[in-house]
């Protein structure tokens, strides 16, 4: 028995499925018939999964069994089902309009084994679709599953290529789509023009998240803007930096600015700015020095208390 990672369904789900025919090895991009929790489906083989590989997958990943390699009859049946999905979409759209439901129909997926029809839709809030389900179940003579999705899922269903010229990430390999914030774009010095950093879904591009941890790690090594440093024994102030190049823009007291490598800077021992994930050093008395202003303020307050006691 061998386990394989497969991709299946309109939403391109991923799962680990078992193949019990030890005499026949499956190859990448082979099409097979699987039994998932939704019924019989057509899936594509991605790779073989070993016991060591399993530790890298989430514990809740879908599992099941591979029944057979897709035959010519299976291919013809799959094409027939896909062809009739267009008519089913029109029928569903007419029912939605007739019932006056406030929802936007995105796509319809007819499961290969005929166990159910999944209807993907967009809506601002909750929709009472009980009457719609009754009508469609009578029309199609199968189980109807309603699934409300977001705009990112809509792009996953319908989008093809991104601005980079490659297939949309959500349309190929992304299993989850965590939120992307404007902070990630600012840190990477990407343009803040929404039309240039937004994907096909209209939201910030998922790829802004890919290199964000690297930028955070490299940023943690750099001194903060406004910090006092020494360059060749000359005092200067940090006014900017190039994160990936690990270079710092400094300004000397005569207002001269230049870009220097981080390795050429000397940071005052008690004036280092510590970023997220690091801890300030402590002196022998147990006090911590984190920021120049904060240290000065605390020292002033302590001096005031001592004068008050005297």
C-alpha positions, 0 to 999 in steps of 0.5 A: 500500500502507498499513500499519495497527495492528490488534488481534487474538486473545483476548490482544488482540495488536497488530501492524502489517499491510499492506493492498495495496488502495490504492483502498480505505481502511480505517477505525478499528474495521473488522474484517478478516481477517489472516494472522499468524504463527498463521494466519488471524485476525479483527482490528480496525483501530485506526489507520493507521501512517505511516513516522514512527509506526513509530519509536514501536513496538518493533522486535519488533512483529508484522507481516503482511498484511491479506487482506480486509475481513470479509464476512458469511460470515466473520462467521458462521464466526467466530460458529460457531467462538466458539460451539463454543469452549464445548464444546471448553473442557468437553472439555479440562477433562474430559481434564485431570481424567481425566489428573490434571494439576495445572493450572487451565484458563483459556480456549481460543482456536480460531484463525479459520483452524482452524490451531490451538487455543491453550489458556491455563492456570495452574500453579504449576510445569511440567506434563507435558501431552504426553499431553493434547496427543495426546488433544486433537489426536486429538479436535479434529483440529488443532494444539494449543498450550499456553500457561502464563500468570500471574494478570495474563494471566488478568485480561486474558482474563476481566476486564471492568471495574475499580473506576474504572468503565472497562474494565480497561487490560490488557483494552483497550490494554496491550501489556505489563504491567511489575511494579508495586511498593508503593513506587509506591503509597507515593510517590503517597500511595495507601491501603495497603489491599490491597483498594483498590489491587489490580486484578481480578488480585489484584495491584497496579493497573497504573495506579499506574505511569502517574503514577509518573515524574511523581511522581519528577520532582517529588519530585527538586525538593523538599528531603529530610525533616529538612533545614534550610531558611530561610523569611523568614530564620527557620530551620526543618526539613522535616517533609513535603511535597505532591509535586504541589503543590510545597509543603513542611511545615516546623517552626520552632524553636518547634515551629510547623508550616506549609505553604509553597510551595517557591519561598519556601524558601531552601536552605543552599548546602552543605546541599542534599540531592541526589536520584537523577539529580542531582549535588552541587556541588563547592567549589574544593577538589574536595570534594562536599557531599551530606548534613549528617551525611555532611559533618560526619563526613568533616570530623571524620575529616579533623581527627582525621587531622591531629591524629594527624600533628602 
